[in-house]
Amino acid sequence: MSKSNTPSVGPSIQLCLPLAKLALAASLAAGLAACGETRAVGSVGYVKGFGGLVAADEPQAVVAARDVLSAGGTAADAAVALYFTLAVTQPSTASLGGGGVCLVHDKKKKITEMVDFLPRAGSGATGVRLATGVPGSVRGFYSIHAKYGKFRWESLLGEGEKLARLGTPVSRAFAADLAVGARMLANDPVARQVFFPGGRPLVEGQTFEQRDLAALYSRLRRAPGEFYTGAFAQSLAAAVENAGGSMNATDLFNMRPNHSPALTVKHGDEVFHFALPPAVAGAVAARMSTALEDRWASTPVEERPHLLAETAARAFADRAAWMNPDGSAKTAFFSDTGKNMLTGYDPARHQSVLADKANDALPAASFVVLDAEGNGVACNVTTYGLFGTGRMLAGTGIFMAAAPGVNSGPPAVGPVMAVNPNVQELRFAAAASGGVTGATALTQVLLDTQIAGVKLDAAVAAPRVHHSGNPDVLFIEEGKMDAALLTQRGHQVKALALPSRVNALQCGTGRPNFVKCSAVADPRGFGMAAIVGKD
């Protein structure tokens, strides 16, 4: 794919020489100093002043997106660069073998839409040992770039390819995942070659190379469609079969990202946009927000954990009526059916509900991006398991995603955006991970910032609770909340380290700037947030 702008994202310095012949080195230096420095679009530092916001789970991916925004790229350009860097630096959740869901806001086009490229189960997934999902990320991000990008496609994959080929240090974020997944990876001979140098798993700060993945990036820069058609797609399908998976070449060919209107909840001058099923966290958060948007601000602060827990339990119990095992909806899904969810709510007493036990896929990654023009992208990506199925495909450098609803629960993903449709201003964007706890955390941060007026950093850092109905237990963050008021209301309380992680950004009214806009990476994780153009 080709775009009109330069593909470079490095500094471009223009030199001018004095008219007189320069005989001395000192004269040459003086002449250069007097010229100053200019930067072209596509060069880091091109944007002067506010250049945008970005927050994600892994710092090196944030730096890649920051540089694209600084060079004048759109939010979509930055999101593509971020993802293809994240797939290298944190393949545990963002491997090219997975997929995801994004919300995209384009101010000029007056569009806020959902792009669904979540992996679906391969056609032979039923009854096999290693049921496999069909990867959607390459086509998904290519489709976002085709519609909303400005820079050349190949330029946005350059940083990821460089890190894969030359090596990159293991970040604290990836080291945490490796520590959990090491035993599983040790059983895969292909993964061992990459992540077990000298027979021991990589640790934080240790440099590792991914040569097969770099070669794949080189191919994708030239022809991303080859991932799904032709000789490479055939070899990819064969590699899955040889590894015991359930995907074939026809599954790859038929994988299509879906652009569609998002699920909306109106609140005052703003419209909250959520991802639709099968992104079940978005759907649950939409139901919860619908039920709570008229109550949240007026509810006493000390009652809100109880209110949120009661709403979450009802929302998860409600899923049985509309959700298939893979997260898709049995019938048309509407958020406004959550309006009556709190009928009979007792502010002084917990009420148990009948709910199926939630088994949502836990591992995922999230990120949010805003550019200088006010366009935004919020995404979740997932392989439906830490390192997907735990099998790396020989010759590709990618992990196979698990099959949703077969050997994995439904995808607990779903970003959210708040947009003022009258002026097409993106006021808030967030995406969360953490399995069943993600939807509750996402709802809490949304309501605190957009309805209760809590500052973004305080809202993301605030103590969290979660209740999914079954088991009938209210989970609270260990060491962050007094359980007394909750136990008095009849809750069975258990304190632990909740896995939810929320990355978010927020802007006030008017054109985005340093004063009105902020971005936050969840302090519970090891990610990073950046304001572009501000040291």
C-alpha positions in Angstrom: 0.0 0.0 0.0 1.3 3.5 -0.7 0.6 6.8 0.9 1.6 10.2 -0.3 3.8 11.1 2.6 7.4 10.2 3.2 7.9 6.8 4.8 10.7 8.1 7.1 10.3 8.6 10.8 13.8 9.8 11.5 15.2 13.4 11.7 15.8 15.2 8.5 18.3 18.1 8.9 18.7 20.5 6.0 22.2 22.1 5.8 22.9 25.5 4.1 26.4 26.8 3.3 27.6 30.5 3.3 28.0 31.9 -0.2 31.7 32.6 0.4 34.1 29.8 0.0 34.8 28.2 3.4 38.5 27.6 4.0 38.5 27.0 7.8 36.7 24.5 9.8 35.6 27.2 12.2 33.9 29.1 9.4 32.1 25.9 8.3 30.8 25.3 11.9 29.6 28.9 12.2 27.8 28.7 8.9 26.0 25.5 9.9 25.0 26.8 13.3 23.5 29.9 11.7 21.2 27.8 9.4 19.1 26.2 12.1 17.2 22.9 11.6 14.1 22.1 9.6 12.2 18.9 9.7 9.9 17.4 7.0 6.6 15.7 7.6 7.5 12.1 8.4 10.4 13.1 10.5 10.4 12.9 14.3 10.0 16.5 15.7 8.0 17.7 12.7 5.0 18.6 14.8 5.5 21.7 16.9 3.5 22.0 20.1 0.9 19.4 21.1 1.4 16.3 19.1 -1.0 13.8 20.8 -1.2 11.2 23.5 -0.5 7.5 23.8 -0.7 4.9 26.6 0.0 1.2 26.4 1.1 -1.9 28.3 4.7 -1.9 27.1 7.1 1.1 26.9 8.9 0.4 23.7 5.6 0.2 21.8 4.7 3.6 23.3 7.9 5.1 22.0 7.2 3.8 18.5 3.7 5.4 18.5 5.1 8.6 20.0 7.6 9.0 17.2 4.9 8.5 14.5 2.7 11.2 16.1 5.7 13.5 16.5 6.4 13.0 12.8 2.9 14.1 11.8 1.2 10.8 11.6 -2.5 10.2 12.4 -3.7 8.2 15.4 -4.3 5.3 13.0 -0.7 5.4 11.8 0.6 5.5 15.4 -1.7 2.6 16.4 -0.3 0.5 13.6 3.3 1.2 14.6 2.4 0.6 18.2 0.8 -2.8 17.5 3.6 -4.1 15.2 6.2 -3.1 17.8 4.1 -4.6 20.6 3.9 -7.9 18.7 7.7 -8.0 19.0 8.2 -6.7 22.5 5.2 -8.5 24.1 4.3 -11.5 22.0 2.7 -13.1 25.0 -0.5 -11.1 24.4 0.0 -9.3 21.1 1.5 -12.0 18.7 0.5 -11.8 15.0 -1.2 -15.1 15.5 -4.0 -13.3 17.5 -6.5 -10.5 16.7 -8.3 -7.7 18.4 -11.0 -5.0 18.4 -10.5 -1.3 18.1 -12.7 1.8 18.2 -11.6 4.6 15.8 -12.7 8.2 15.9 -12.1 10.4 12.9 -13.1 14.0 13.6 -13.1 15.3 10.0 -15.1 12.3 8.6 -17.5 12.4 11.7 -17.0 8.7 12.2 -16.7 6.7 15.4 -16.8 3.0 14.6 -15.8 -0.4 15.7 -13.3 -2.6 13.8 -13.6 -6.2 14.8 -10.7 -8.6 13.8 -10.9 -11.0 16.8 -9.7 -14.5 16.0 -12.6 -16.9 15.2 -12.3 -20.6 15.7 -10.7 -22.5 12.8 -13.1 -24.7 10.7 -11.7 -27.9 12.3 -11.6 -26.7 15.9 -14.3 -29.0 17.2 -12.9 -32.2 18.7 -9.2 -31.5 18.3 -6.6 -31.3 21.0 -5.2 -27.9 19.9 -8.2 -25.9 18.7 -6.8 -22.8 17.0 -8.1 -19.3 16.3 -7.7 -17.7 12.9 -5.3 -14.7 13.1 -6.9 -11.3 12.4 -4.4 -8.6 13.4 -2.5 -8.2 10.1 -5.7 -7.6 8.1 -7.3 -5.7 10.9 -4.6 -3.1 11.3 -4.1 -2.9 7.5 -7.8 -2.1 7.1 -7.6 0.7 9.8 -4.5 2.1 8.1 -6.2 2.0 4.6 -9.1 4.0 5.9 -7.5 6.4 8.4 -3.8 6.3 7.8 -1.5 8.9 6.2 2.0 7.5 6.2 3.2 4.7 4.0 2.3 1.3 5.4 5.9 -0.1 5.1 7.3 2.7 7.2 5.1 1.8 10.2 6.4 -1.7 10.5 10.1 -0.6 10.4 10.6 -0.3 14.1 9.1 -3.7 14.9 11.2 -5.3 12.2 14.4 -3.7 13.5 13.8 -4.8 17.1 13.0 -8.3 15.9 16.1 -8.6 13.7 18.7 -6.8 15.8 17.3 -7.7 19.2 15.5 -5.9 22.0 15.8 -6.0 25.8 13.1 -7.9 27.7 10.9 -5.2 29.3 9.6 -5.6 32.8 6.1 -6.1 31.3 7.2 -9.0 29.1 9.4 -10.4 31.9 6.3 -10.7 34.1 4.5 -12.7 31.4 7.5 -14.9 30.7 7.8 -15.8 34.4 4.2 -17.1 34.3 4.4 -18.8 31.0 7.9 -20.3 31.2 6.9 -23.8 32.0 4.4 -24.0 29.1 7.0 -22.5 26.6 9.6 -25.0 27.8 7.5 -27.7 26.2 7.6 -26.1 22.8 10.9 -26.7 20.9 10.4 -23.6 18.6 9.7 -21.3 21.5 12.6 -22.6 23.5 15.1 -21.5 20.8 13.9 -17.9 21.1 13.0 -17.5 24.8 15.4 -20.0 26.5 19.0 -19.1 25.6 21.4 -21.5 27.3 18.4 -23.5 28.5 17.1 -20.8 30.9 14.1 -18.4 30.3 14.9 -14.8 29.5 14.8 -12.3 32.3 14.3 -8.5 32.4 16.9 -6.6 30.6 18.3 -9.6 28.6 18.4 -9.0 24.8 16.7 -11.4 22.5 16.3 -11.7 18.7 13.4 -13.0 16.6 14.9 -13.6 13.2 11.9 -15.5 11.8 9.5 -12.8 12.9 11.8 -10.2 11.3 11.7 -12.0 8.0 7.9 -12.1 8.2 7.8 -8.4 8.9 9.9 -7.8 5.8 7.3 -9.7 3.8 4.4 -7.9 5.4 6.0 -4.5 4.6 5.9 -5.3 0.9 2.7 -7.3 0.7 0.5 -7.7 3.8 -2.1 -9.7 1.8 0.3 -12.6 1.5 -0.4 -13.4 5.1 -3.8 -14.6 4.0 -3.5 -15.7 0.4 -0.9 -17.4 -1.8 2.2 -19.4 -1.0 2.9 -18.0 2.5 -0.7 -18.5 3.6 -0.5 -22.1 2.5 2.8 -22.6 4.4 1.3 -20.9 7.5 -1.7 -23.2 7.4 0.6 -26.2 7.0 2.6 -25.1 10.0 -0.5 -24.9 12.1 -1.5 -28.4 11.0 2.0 -29.8 11.7 1.8 -28.2 15.2 -1.5 -30.0 15.8 -3.7 -27.0 15.2 -7.1 -26.7 13.5 -6.8 -23.9 10.9 -6.6 -24.3 7.2 -5.8 -22.0 4.2 -9.5 -21.4 3.5 -9.9 -20.1 7.1 -7.1 -17.6 6.4 -8.6 -16.5 3.1 -12.0 -15.9 4.6 -10.8 -13.9 7.6 -12.2 -10.4 7.1 -12.1 -7.4 9.6 -15.6 -5.9 10.1 -16.1 -2.2 10.3 -19.4 -1.3 11.9 -21.1 1.3 14.1 -20.3 0.9 17.8 -22.7 0.3 20.6 -23.8 3.7 22.0 -25.0 5.1 25.3 -26.0 8.8 25.4 -25.1 10.8 28.5 -25.7 14.6 28.4 -23.8 16.1 25.5 -21.6 13.0 25.2 -22.1 9.6 23.6 -20.3 6.7 25.0 -19.2 4.2 22.3 -18.6 0.6 23.2 -17.4 -2.5 21.3 -20.2 -5.0 20.4 -20.1 -8.8 20.9 -18.0 -10.9 20.6 -16.0 -8.3 22.5 -17.9 -9.2 25.7 -16.1 -6.7 28.0 -17.4 -3.9 25.8 -20.9 -5.3 25.8 -20.9 -5.8 29.6 -19.5 -2.3 30.2 -22.2 -0.9 28.0 -25.0 -2.6 30.0 -23.4 -1.5 33.3 -22.9 2.1 32.1 -26.6 2.3 30.9 -27.7 1.1 34.4 -25.4 3.5 36.3 -25.2 6.7 34.3 -28.1 8.4 36.1 -27.1 7.1 39.5 -23.3 7.4 39.7 -22.7 11.0 40.5 -25.5 11.3 43.0 -24.5 8.1 44.9 -22.3 8.7 48.0 -18.7 7.8 47.4 -18.7 5.3 50.2 -21.7 3.5 48.6 -20.2 3.3 45.1 -18.2 0.1 45.5 -21.4 -1.7 46.6 -23.4 -0.1 43.7 -20.7 -1.1 41.2 -20.5 -4.7 42.5 -24.3 -5.2 42.5 -24.5 -3.9 38.9 -21.6 -6.0 37.8 -23.1 -9.2 39.3 -26.4 -8.5 37.4 -24.6 -7.7 34.2 -22.7 -11.0 34.3 -25.8 -12.9 35.2 -27.5 -11.3 32.3 -25.0 -12.6 29.8 -26.5 -16.1 29.8 -29.5 -14.6 28.0 -27.6 -13.2 25.0 -24.0 -14.7 24.9 -22.8 -17.8 23.0 -19.7 -19.6 24.3 -17.4 -17.7 21.9 -18.8 -14.3 23.0 -21.0 -13.7 20.0 -24.6 -12.6 20.6 -27.5 -15.0 20.2 -29.8 -12.2 19.2 -29.6 -8.5 18.4 -27.7 -6.8 21.2 -28.9 -3.4 22.6 -27.3 -1.6 25.5 -30.6 0.1 26.6 -31.9 -3.2 27.9 -29.6 -2.5 30.9 -31.8 0.4 32.0 -33.9 -1.9 34.3 -30.9 -3.9 35.6 -31.0 -2.2 39.0 -34.7 -2.7 39.6 -35.0 -3.7 43.3 -31.5 -2.5 44.1 -30.9 -2.1 47.9 -28.2 0.4 48.8 -27.9 -1.2 52.2 -27.8 -4.9 51.3 -26.2 -7.3 48.9 -28.6 -9.4 46.7 -27.4 -12.6 45.3 -28.1 -13.5 41.6 -28.2 -16.7 39.5 -25.2 -16.5 37.2 -23.1 -18.9 35.1 -19.5 -19.0 36.1 -17.5 -16.7 34.0 -14.4 -18.2 32.2 -13.4 -15.2 30.1 -10.0 -15.3 28.4 -7.6 -13.4 30.8 -4.6 -12.3 28.8 -4.9 -9.3 26.5 -3.1 -6.0 25.8 -4.6 -2.6 25.5 -3.6 0.8 24.2 -5.1 4.2 23.3 -3.8 6.9 20.9 -4.9 10.5 20.2 -3.3 12.7 17.5 -2.9 16.5 17.3 -6.1 16.8 15.2 -8.3 15.0 17.8 -8.6 11.7 16.0 -8.3 8.6 18.3 -7.8 4.9 18.4 -8.5 2.6 21.3 -7.7 -1.2 21.0 -7.5 -4.5 22.7 -5.5 -7.3 21.1 -5.4 -10.9 22.3 -4.4 -14.5 21.6 -7.0 -15.9 24.0 -4.3 -17.2 26.4 -0.9 -16.2 27.6 1.2 -17.0 24.5 -2.0 -18.3 22.8 -1.9 -22.0 22.7 1.7 -22.0 23.8 2.9 -23.2 20.4 5.1 -21.1 18.2 4.9 -21.8 14.5 8.2 -22.9 13.0 9.6 -20.4 10.5 7.2 -17.6 11.4 8.0 -16.4 14.9 4.3 -16.2 15.8 2.2 -17.9 18.5 -1.1 -19.6 17.5 -4.1 -18.1 19.1 -6.5 -20.4 21.0 -10.0 -20.9 19.7 -12.6 -18.8 21.5 -15.4 -20.9 23.1 -13.5 -24.2 22.4 -10.3 -24.2 24.4 -10.7 -20.7 25.7 -13.4 -18.5 27.2 -15.0 -15.6 25.4 -12.8 -12.6 24.7 -12.8 -10.3 27.7 -12.0 -7.2 25.6 -13.7 -4.1 24.5 -12.5 -0.5 24.4 -14.7 2.6 25.1 -14.8 6.2 23.8 -16.7 9.2 24.9 -17.4 11.7 22.0 -19.3 14.9 21.8 -21.1 14.4 18.5 -22.1 18.1 18.1 -18.4 19.2 17.7 -17.0 15.7 17.0 -14.6 16.0 19.9 -13.1 12.9 21.5 -13.3 13.5 25.2 -12.2 10.1 26.6 -10.8 6.8 25.4 -9.8 3.7 27.4 -9.2 0.0 26.9 -8.8 -2.6 29.6 -7.5 -6.1 30.2 -7.9 -8.5 33.0 -10.4 -11.2 32.1 -13.8 -10.8 33.8 -12.5 -7.9 35.9 -11.7 -5.7 32.9 -15.3 -4.7 32.1 -15.9 -3.6 35.7 -12.6 -1.6 35.8 -13.4 0.0 32.5 -16.9 1.0 33.7 -15.5 2.5 36.9 -12.9 4.6 35.2 -15.4 5.8 32.6 -18.1 6.8 35.1 -15.6 8.4 37.5 -14.0 10.6 34.9 -17.0 11.5 32.6 -19.8 11.6 35.2 -18.3 12.1 38.6 -15.6 14.5 37.5 -12.7 12.6 39.0 -9.3 13.4 37.5 -8.0 10.7 35.1 -4.9 9.7 37.1 -6.9 9.4 40.3 -9.7 7.4 38.5 -7.2 4.9 37.1 -5.4 4.5 40.4 -8.6 4.3 42.5 -9.2 1.0 44.4 -11.3 -1.5 42.4 -13.9 -4.1 43.1 -15.4 -6.9 41.0 -18.4 -9.2 41.3 -19.3 -11.6 38.5 -22.3 -13.2 40.3 -20.8 -16.7 40.4 -19.0 -17.3 42.8 -21.0 -15.0 45.1 -17.9 -13.2 46.2 -17.0 -9.6 46.1 -13.3 -9.2 45.1 -11.5 -6.1 46.3 -8.0 -4.9 45.8 -5.7 -6.1 48.6 -4.4 -3.4 50.8 -6.4 -0.6 49.1 -9.9 -0.7 50.6 -11.6 -1.2 54.0 -14.0 -4.1 53.6 -16.1 -3.2 56.7 -18.8 -1.2 54.8 -19.1 -4.0 52.3 -19.3 -6.9 54.8 -21.9 -4.9 56.7 -24.0 -4.9 53.5 -23.8 -8.7 53.4 -21.0 -9.2 50.9 -18.6 -12.1 51.2 -15.4 -10.2 50.6 -12.1 -11.5 49.3 -9.0 -9.3 49.0 -6.5 -10.0 46.3 -4.4 -8.4 43.5 -7.0 -7.9 40.8 -5.6 -8.4 37.3 -7.5 -5.5 35.6 -5.3 -3.0 33.8 -6.8 0.2 32.2 -4.9 2.5 29.8 -6.8 5.8 29.2 -6.7 9.3 27.8 -8.9 12.3 28.3 -9.3 15.8 26.8 -11.4 18.8 27.7 -13.4 20.9 25.3 -11.8 22.5 22.3 -8.7 21.7 20.3 -6.4 19.2 22.1 -3.5 20.8 24.0 -1.1 20.2 26.9 -3.4 21.8 29.5 -6.7 20.0 28.6 -5.4 16.6 27.7 -3.7 13.8 29.7 -3.0 10.1 29.3 -2.4 7.4 32.0 -1.0 3.9 31.9 -2.3 1.8 34.8 0.1 1.9 37.7 -0.7 -1.7 38.5 1.2 -2.8 35.3 4.5 -1.9 33.7 3.3 0.2 30.8 3.9 3.9 29.9 2.0 7.0 28.8 3.4 9.8 26.8 2.4 13.3 25.8 3.9 14.1 22.4 5.7 17.4 22.1 6.2 17.8 25.8 9.5 16.7 27.5 
